Amino acid sequence: SWSVVSSEDGAPWLVVTPLSGELAGGAGVDVAFGVDRSALAAGSYSATVTFASGDSVFAVEVALEVSEQPLLVLSSEVLSFGSSLTDTLLTLANRGNAPLSWSVDGLPAWLTLEDLAGDLGMGEEGSLRFTVDRSVVAPGSYSEDVIVGSAESEDRTVTVSIDVERAVFGVSSQVL
């Protein structure tokens, strides 16, 4: 029989399976080493896994390199203001392991933002407040793709739409 007698406590990113087993003479077993990079910042990581069988001890060194990979994520790909909503929030998040900068360009005349650019650290979130001004466009339906760009991550697109309705006022020259 064999077992993993120690695995680095400081390496929660390392998963070893199985942790023990039985082997017949001359037989072998596959032991899988897996990693979870999701909570790791960019950098180098290492750990030692020690196996024991009777009086035999064997150590395996595990090394991991995590590269910088910021990941821009938006809370929605569609913002629909309909005919009455005037403002709404869109959440930006960095789900990656390195900082990123973001910016918004090319807004239509009827759409404004409080902030057109910003920075997000690893795991941080921020909000964009979109506001519409229906007075600058004629009645009808409008839709525009707004690009939230990032030099460090893939650009994201949000489709923003509004409906503009105005009461029709008529004047009659007939006298009652």
N, C-alpha and C positions, 0 to 999 in steps of 0.2 A: 504494500500500500504506500501511497505518497500523499503529500498535502502541501499547500502553500502555508509556510510557517510565519512568514511576515511579508507585508506589503506596506509601502510607505504610507503612513497616516497623512502626510502632507501632500499626497497626490490623489485627491478625490476625483480627479479627471481620469484615472486609470482603473479599468475594470478587467479582472482576470476570471475566466471561466473554463473549465470547472476548477474548484478550489481543492479538490481531493479526488482520489480514485484508487482502484485496484488494477494491478498489472500482472499478467502471467509472465513467466520467464521469456525474454526475447521479444515481448510485445511492446507496443508504443501507444501513445495517446496524443491527440492534438489538444493543445491548450491555446485558447484564444485570448489575445490581448486587445482590448478596445479602449478608445479614448473618447472623452466628451469635451470638445473644445469650446462649447457654448458660453462658459463663464470665464474663459481665459483671455487675458490681455495678450497682445503680441509679445513674443519672447521665446526663450528656451526653457524647457522643463525636463527634469529627469527623475527617475525613481528606480529603486531596486526591489525586485520580487525574489524571495528566497523559497526554494522548494526543498523538502526533506523526505527521505525514504530510508527508514532505519537509521544507520549511522552516516548515510550519505547526505551531503548538503550541496545544493547547486544554486547559484545566484544569477539572475538575469537582469542586466541593466537595460532600462527602457528610456529612450530619449525622444523628445517631441519638440518640433519647431512650429510655432504658430505665427503666421504672417499677419500683417496688419490688413484688416478687411472691414472698413466701416460699411454699414448697411442702412440706407435711408428707407424708412417705411412710413406710409401715410395711413391715417385712420380710415380713409375712404378714397375711392377713385372717381366719385361722382358727388357733386354738390348741386342740389336742385332747390332754387329759391322760390319756385312757383310764382304766383302773382302778388304775394303779400310779404313774405319773409325779407327782411332787409339786411340781416347779418347772421353769420354762423362761424363756428370754429372748426378748423381742421387741425388734427394733431399730427405732428412730425415726430418720429422717433429714430434713434440710432440704435439698431439691434446688433451692430457689429462690435468689434473689439478695439476700435481706434477712433479718434475724433474725426468729425467731418464738418465741412462748411456747406451751407445751402444758399440758394438764391432763387428768386422768382423774377422772370422777365416777361415783357410782352402782354401786359394786362389790357383787356379791351377798355374803352372809355367808361363803360358803365360799372366797372369793377375796381375796387381799391383794397389795399392791404395796409395794415399798420406797420408791419416790418417786411421789407423786401429781401432781407438777407440775415443770416445768423450762423451760429456754430452750435453743434451738439457733441458733447463728450460721449464716451462709451456708456451705453445704457440710458442716456438722457432723453427726455421728451420736451417738446415745446409746442405752442399753439399759434396758429395763424388765424387772425380774425379777418374774414372776407366781408366786405360791405358793398351792396349794390346801390346804384343811383339810377332809377328808372326815368328820371326827368330828362336825361341826355339822349334818349332813344325813342323812336316812334313806336306805337303799339305793335305788338307781335311777339314772337318767340325767338329767343337768342340762346346760342350755345357756343362756348369757346373752350378749347383745350388749353389749360394753363400748365406750364412746365415748371416743376420744382427741380432745379438742377443742382448737381453736386460734382465737384471735380474728383472727389474720392470714391464716389459710389455711383451706381446707375441712376440716371434721371428718372423722375416719376411724373406721370401725367394725371391731372385732375380735370374732368369735364364739368364745367360750371354752366348752369342754364338758368334763365329767368323768363318769365312771361310778363309782358307789359300790357295792361288794360287801362283804358281811360274812358270815362263817361262821355257820351256824345251829347253835345248841347246844341239844340236847334232853336232857331228864331223864326217865327211866322209873321208875315205881314198882314194877316187877316185880322180884322177887327171883330170882336164879338158883340 
